[in-house]
Structure formats: structure tokens, C-alpha cells
């Protein structure tokens, strides 16, 4: 098991434990915060680490909540920041918990029996003043408890929202991994059986993407084009004879017309026009992007390919191979799709 897999597995366990603590446990909030910070560390979530550090130690007097990045939403939605007033609470969560506890102790220690037991005062005014002060103190304690309790519960809800989002993200990651693992097995089997030379191209593409420079990203997309050409060579070798598509249109299927050759292979193995159209549109989109990169590089024109664009193109290329892998191995005998 890789270090990343171990870390993600531990993060999943911590997220589940954190949710359990928030929903059922009587742990003090400082221990809950420590567990939340551990989750943020395992997830490499620097925004959460900063946010939780402020929740643990308190917020500075001059602070902009945009500094929390992705965790700004948790701080604001939990009531830490009052957008209408433009103010925020600086007390840490442990300090607010202590305020709640202190107010609770004061309420519990108030005894109506003790008030009623004042019988030795000879002055009526003194008795009324004592009772009035006791009532005011009790009211103040109730208001303090209610106020700090509401704030505390709201801030804890922010922690719960964060823990829930992290747990769901980890679950989604597992589901996506299972889905892609299944697709990867299909694609690997397809490549080994029908176009083993394509495996070398896939390895080369991965190495160039990992290099993460503009030149390497451009080279990776050029390799994606070569990969599709290699697959086309294996599945539908180039021919001087034109291929007639389902609409009766003649298409060139020479060496450079790899897209038409892939379309021909798909058409011969697809009995649904809608499926063929969907896969064909995916190929059109992918080929147009890769061909544009290839033509510019051939002319010596600089191509500024972002890391995101390169990754998406590589993913689309790989998923297209998955589409090809799911097609029947033998032609369906579609008489419209024949070579002239």
C-alpha cells in the first residue's frame, strides 16, 4: 500500500471518529479541535489548518476572513462573522465553552430555598433589595448561558459541516477510484490484446505530464495524438480505398486520417446510431484539440498549454480508449459501412 493510500485511509478513520465525537461524545472542545486539526493535516488542507488554529487560540483583532480560503464558508455560516454588522467574535472555541460552563455552574448554584430562608432581616427594604439582586443575577446568568450556548452550538455546527464534507469527499474518492479501477482493467486488457504498442505511448504521456513544464505538457498532448494513431493502426489499418460511412459519405482512411479510421472501426461494431454519434462527437472534440496542438508545434509556434488543459486532454484520451474497449470485438456486419 502506498504512503498516500495509507494517509487517505487514516484520514477517513479520523473523519468518522470526529463525526462520532461531535454527534455523541462528551469530549471537551479542545480535544475535538485537535482531532479536526489532525484531519486537516492528513488531507493536506492548509486553509482548514489555519481556520482551526484560530478556532483553538482565538482570532486577532484585525483579521480578514478571506484569508481562510475554502474554509471561509465554515467560519461565516457558523456565526463567527456577522456580515451585516461587519464584526466577528474573537474568543476561541475553548474560551466560549468555558463561558458556557461558568454560566451553567452559576445557574445550578442558585437556590430558591436559600432566598426564601432569609427570615431574620428586620428591614423590609433590605429583604426586597436582596431578593431583587438575586433575581437580577439569576436573569443575567440565564441570558449569559443562553447567549454563549447558542454561539457554542453554532460554531460546533461549523466543525460538523467541515467533518461531514471531508468524510463525503473521501467516500466520493473511493467511489471514483473503484469506477476508474474498473475502467482501467478494461482498457489495460484492450490495449494488451489489440494494440500493445499503445502501452509505450501511455507510459511516455504519463512521464511528460509528471515533468510539469509547458514543453512537456505540449509533448504529452502530441503523444496523445500519436497514441490514437497507434490504436487506429492496430484496429483499422490505413488504406488507399475510401470508407463509406452510415450516411453514404466516402471518407479517406489513409495513414493521417486516424480519426476516420477510428470512426470506421466504431461504426462496424455499433448497432445504435445514437451510441455511434456520442462516441463520434467525443472523438471529434478530442481530435480537434490534439490536431491543433500538433499543427502548431510542426510550424514551430509556441503553445501555452496549462496543466489543467493537459490533464483533461490526457484523461479524455484514456477514457476514449475505454469507449473503444467496450465495443464488440467482431464487426456486426453493417452493410452500409463498407470500403469502396
Order of alpha helices (4+ residues) and beta strands (2+ residues): alpha-alpha-alpha-alpha-beta-beta-alpha-alpha-alpha-alpha-alpha-beta-beta-alpha-alpha-alpha
